[in-house]
C-alpha cells in the first residue's frame, strides 16, 4: 500500500522487529520504515486488541507507540532509525510508571 516515490542514495540499515530483520533507509523515522517495509501494525488497542498503524506521522495521535531499544511507549513517528535498533510491537494498554 505504501511505497517510496523514488529511490535515493541513502544508506540502508537493518532493524530488528520482534526478532525479524527489516530494512530501512537512514534518516527515516521508525514509523516511516515500518510502513515502507510493509511490516504492519505498531501496537494493538487496549479494548479489543485491534492492530493500529501510524496515522498522523507528527506525534499527535499516539497510534504508533512501540517499544524501541527496550523503552516502551515511544512514538515511532518521532524516532529516527539507527542500524541494529530493536523494535517490539506494543500490545494493549501502555504501562505508565509511577
C-alpha positions, 0 to 999 in steps of 0.5 A, a space after each residue: 500500500 505504501 511505497 517510496 516515490 523514488 529511490 535515493 542514495 541513502 544508506 540502508 540499515 537493518 532493524 530488528 522487529 520482534 526478532 525479524 530483520 527489516 530494512 530501512 533507509 537512514 534518516 527515516 523515522 521508525 514509523 516511516 520504515 515500518 510502513 515502507 517495509 510493509 511490516 504492519 501494525 505498531 501496537 494493538 488497542 487496549 479494548 479489543 486488541 485491534 492492530 493500529 498503524 501510524 496515522 498522523 506521522 507528527 506525534 499527535 495521535 499516539 497510534 504508533 507507540 512501540 517499544 524501541 531499544 527496550 523503552 516502551 511507549 515511544 512514538 515511532 513517528 518521532 524516532 529516527 532509525 539507527 542500524 541494529 535498533 530493536 523494535 517490539 510491537 506494543 500490545 494493549 494498554 501502555 504501562 505508565 510508571 509511577 
